[in-house]
Structure formats: structure tokens, C-alpha cells
Amino acid sequence: MAALSTEELAAAISSGNRRALARGITLVESSREDHRNQAIDLLELLAKHAGGALRVAISGTPGVGKSTFIESLGKYAIADGNKIAVLAIDPSSTLSGGSILGDKTRMEILAREQRAFIRPSPSGGTLGGVAARTREVILLCEAAGFNIVVVETVGVGQSETMAAQMTDMFLLLLAPGGGDELQGIKRGIIELADLILVNKADGGLEDIANKAVSEYRLALQLIRSRSDHWDVGVAACSALCDRGVAESWQQICDYRRIMKECGEIEIRRGAQAKSWLYAEINEVLGRRFRTNEKVRAEFQSVEAAVMSGNLPPTTAALRLLDLFQPDDINKKL
């Protein structure tokens, strides 16, 4: 694809051009300042085309079978006439910053579907189970015509709250046989869940999975649901054997219908936008702080004083913040 202006790229994405969508995602994920300015313009142009998808976060510990489940779920979504985009967040190395990005390989069948789009992205050290620009990538996928957007989180357990803040539905995938089931995952993430599935309910693990389902159903009686209009379901499934996945897809469809009818999807979208606003303010202020000339002139000496123990970090932070003058407040970034 030849070089496109921002307007041409926006038009190509909104027409459903997959290569343009991939290029747009690369643009919004870039940390280059010129790319960031172009990305902001692109998002403004596409905002009117976005917002129509059901946004689903799928979380679970590594090895629980998230990719296998999503591939099986995608088959039913496509059969119902939907277009599904999967944003697969892979953990980045804290040493090299690199990421394997193997989800597209793990979802080989779904990756060949014309009505599916899979985009692996490195977390880049961002906490919350997502990548720094996942919200913006969701918007691009919606503008490209995908009406189901799945965010497959890193799967780090308790810190998946950010994924819940940018999606309409939070699906928690659990594996049986991990010891004491109710101690295997903590209350915080259970409270986020709109649907809980115990995967790998096949072979010798089927009875264990069914026992785990019973235990979690009892546990949920002690936890208030996120919604007054939806009772959190718990079920066993086997993505590998394609058992229980069709029923899970039906529960997702029921959730979308019920939450739209009662207006809660709209309420959650407002909360998502508010969360995005504050996250963007924090990110932009942090970038401006780090690039401020007065701060940069003193940063190394203050940092050295902290590392040597001569200056408490709290005092050092306040000293640097006192130097910060956001004189570039009218700049786009």
C-alpha cells in the first residue's frame, strides 16, 4: 500500500480495508512524536464511525487456554454474521522489552477467516493486562466494521482492572485442577467478571471442572454483581473439544441484548470514556514532564541523590515537580 494521507487512511479504514487497519494500528501504537500527531488526527476522523461493537475482555492466567477458547468462540460469532477483531496482548520482557506475539499462530484457523482480524500487541510494560494504546486500537477496529472486539489480556490475575475499564463485558476463564480452586484466584478479579468459565473440562479434568463450577457458584453468592440487570453465570467448557463454547457464545449474546435494553452498555461506555480521559491526561502530563527542559537539566543529579540515599524519593519528586512549567500547554502533544 502506497503512502496515504491521514484522510485517505481514515477513509480506507472506514471502508473495511484490512491493510489500512493494520497500518492505522501501527501508527497509533508508535511512540514517535510525528506519528502521535498523525494518530490523533486519525482518531478524530474515525470517531464518528466507532462505538458500535460489543467490547469483550477475556482474562485468565497463562496456560488457561484463552487463545484456543477465542478461536472456538470466533467460529460461532462469525456463523451468526458477526465480524470479530481480536486484540491479543502479549507480555513484554522487563529486560529487553521484547515480546513473542505468538497469538496469531495459536489462532491459525481464525486468522484465515475473512470476517476475523487478529492483532497481537506487546504490553510494553503497561499494567492492567493491556497495551498502552488498546483503547485506540478498539476504536480503529470498530471504525473498520468489526462489531465484536475481543481483548485477550496478558493474564496476570489481580491487575486486570484496566481491561475491565475499557470493555463492556469481562469474561474470566479459569482452569481446573489448580489446587484449592477458591484460593487460586482472588476476590478482586471475581468481582469484575460478568461471566466465569472453567475451561479444559475434558478427559480426567471434567469432574474437577464441574466441582470448581459448583464452588464458584457458591462463592458468587457472597459477591455483589457489577450489574443489577445481569446475574454472573458460571459454567464448564472445553475449548479444545468444542464443548460448552456455543452455550458461552449464547450467553454473550444474551448479555449484549439485556445490557443494551436496560441502557447499561451506554452507562459503561460513559465510564470507559471518563477512564480514557484521565489515563490520557496522566500519560500526556508524564511525557511533558520528562521532556521539560528545566526538569531534564536537574533530573540526573536528583536521581543520583535518590539512588545514593541522600534524598528521599518523595522529596526528590516534589523538587522536580516544582521545576515543571508546562509552557508547551498549547502544543498538540
Long-range contacts (C-beta under 8 A, 24 or more apart in sequence): 6-38, 6-41, 6-42, 6-45, 7-45, 9-42, 10-42, 10-45, 10-46, 10-143, 13-42, 13-46, 13-140, 13-143, 13-144, 14-46, 14-49, 14-143, 14-144, 14-145, 16-144, 16-145, 17-144, 18-117, 18-144, 20-144, 21-117, 21-140, 21-141, 21-144, 22-119, 24-140, 25-119, 25-121, 25-137, 25-140, 28-133, 28-136, 28-137, 28-140, 29-121, 29-131, 29-132, 29-133, 29-137, 33-333, 36-333, 37-332, 37-333, 39-136, 40-332, 42-140, 43-136, 43-139, 43-140, 46-139, 46-140, 46-143, 47-139, 47-143, 49-142, 49-143, 50-138, 50-139, 50-140, 50-142, 50-143, 51-142, 51-269, 52-142, 52-147, 53-85, 53-138, 53-141, 53-142, 53-146, 53-147, 53-148, 53-149, 54-147, 54-148, 54-149, 54-168, 54-169, 54-252, 54-256, 55-138, 55-149, 55-151, 55-166, 55-167, 55-168, 55-169, 56-148, 56-149, 56-150, 56-151, 56-167, 56-168, 56-169, 56-170, 56-171, 56-252, 57-129, 57-150, 57-151, 57-153, 57-160, 57-163, 57-164, 57-166, 57-167, 57-169, 57-170, 57-171, 58-150, 58-151, 58-152, 58-153, 58-171, 58-173, 59-129, 59-153, 59-155, 59-160, 59-163, 59-170, 59-171, 59-172, 59-173, 59-189, 60-155, 60-172, 60-173, 60-174, 60-175, 60-199, 61-155, 61-157, 61-174, 61-175, 61-185, 62-155, 63-175, 64-155, 64-173, 64-174, 64-175, 64-199, 64-200, 65-173, 65-175, 65-199, 65-200, 65-239, 65-240, 66-152, 66-153, 66-155, 66-173, 67-103, 67-106, 67-107, 67-152, 68-106, 68-239, 68-240, 69-173, 69-197, 69-199, 69-237, 69-239, 69-245, 70-107, 70-110, 70-150, 70-152, 71-106, 71-107, 71-109, 71-110, 71-239, 72-239, 72-242, 72-245, 73-150, 73-239, 73-245, 73-248, 73-249, 73-252, 74-107, 74-110, 74-113, 74-116, 74-150, 75-109, 75-110, 76-245, 76-246, 76-249, 77-148, 77-249, 78-113, 78-115, 78-116, 80-249, 80-253, 82-115, 82-147, 82-148, 83-115, 83-116, 83-117, 83-145, 83-146, 83-147, 83-148, 84-110, 84-115, 84-116, 84-117, 84-146, 84-148, 84-149, 84-150, 85-116, 85-117, 85-118, 85-119, 85-141, 85-144, 85-146, 85-148, 85-149, 85-150, 86-110, 86-116, 86-117, 86-118, 86-119, 86-150, 86-152, 87-119, 87-121, 87-134, 87-137, 87-138, 87-141, 87-149, 87-150, 87-151, 87-152, 88-118, 88-119, 88-120, 88-121, 88-152, 89-120, 89-121, 89-122, 89-123, 89-129, 89-130, 89-131, 89-134, 89-151, 89-152, 89-153, 89-154, 90-120, 90-121, 90-122, 90-123, 90-154, 91-122, 91-123, 91-154, 91-156, 92-122, 92-123, 92-124, 92-125, 94-125, 97-122, 97-124, 97-125, 98-122, 99-123, 103-152, 117-141, 117-144, 117-146, 123-154, 126-162, 127-159, 127-162, 128-159, 128-160, 128-161, 128-162, 128-163, 128-165, 129-153, 129-154, 129-155, 129-156, 129-159, 129-160, 129-162, 129-163, 130-154, 130-162, 130-163, 130-166, 132-283, 134-163, 134-166, 135-166, 135-272, 135-276, 135-279, 138-166, 157-185, 157-186, 157-189, 158-186, 158-188, 158-189, 160-189, 160-192, 161-188, 161-192, 164-192, 165-271, 165-272, 165-275, 166-272, 166-275, 166-276, 167-272, 168-256, 168-259, 168-265, 168-268, 168-269, 169-194, 169-195, 169-252, 169-255, 169-256, 169-259, 170-194, 170-195, 171-195, 171-196, 171-197, 171-252, 172-196, 172-197, 173-197, 173-199, 174-198, 174-199, 174-212, 174-216, 175-199, 175-200, 176-200, 176-201, 176-205, 176-208, 176-209, 176-211, 176-212, 176-236, 177-205, 177-208, 177-209, 181-211, 181-212, 181-215, 181-216, 182-215, 182-216, 182-219, 187-223, 190-216, 190-219, 190-220, 190-223, 191-223, 191-224, 191-226, 192-226, 193-232, 194-226, 194-227, 194-230, 194-232, 194-255, 195-232, 195-233, 195-248, 195-251, 195-252, 195-255, 196-220, 196-232, 196-233, 196-234, 196-235, 197-234, 197-235, 197-236, 197-237, 197-244, 197-248, 198-234, 198-235, 198-236, 198-237, 199-237, 199-238, 199-239, 200-238, 200-239, 200-240, 201-236, 201-237, 201-238, 201-243, 201-244, 202-238, 202-240, 202-241, 202-243, 206-236, 206-238, 209-236, 210-236, 212-236, 227-259, 227-264, 229-258, 229-259, 229-262, 229-264, 230-255, 230-258, 230-259, 230-264, 284-333, 285-326, 287-333, 288-324, 288-326, 288-328, 288-333, 289-320, 289-321, 289-324, 292-323, 292-324, 292-325, 292-326, 294-323, 294-324, 294-325, 295-320, 295-323, 295-324, 298-323
